[in-house]
């Protein structure tokens, strides 16, 4: 079975602009501004975006930002370290949910 997500679909994202051009333009302007150099350099923001894409399981962003990170000069090892940070943080969420389950169990006693 072919993948539901196709890299070539990235080129179709702008089709959303046909539904509400004003909203789409405002979103794209905000997005572009958020990714510009600021307190953090644009290069670092690309790595953050890749890590966020891992965290939210967003394959289009993973494809896009993996390429952008490579072009920005990040090594596969650096991107892998970002993936490990995401995995550790998500693992911490599991621990937090265990505590929530413990609280539920205690209320049931």
Phi, psi and omega in degrees: 000130179291158180293145176293325181266124179242130182305325181294344178292340177305323181292345182266355184303325182292349178298338176299332181298337180292335183279325178202086185304323182294313179297318181297316180298319179294318178298313183296323178294316178297314179302311181299317180295319180298331184268356178286162172303137178206225175299330173249141176291152180306322180303314180294323179297327177296318179292321176298317180297320177297315179297318178297321179297322175298316185295325183259008177056051183253094187298326179296317179291325177300312178301309185296311185281335173298316178294317180295321179295318178299314179295330180281352176106005176285142178273161174303327179294320178293318178294324177294323177295321176298320178297321178294323177297314179300315180299320179294318180293317178295324176297323176298327176297324177296317178298316179299322179290329175298317178299319178299318178296320178298318178299318178297315180298318179296324179291335183275348182288000000 
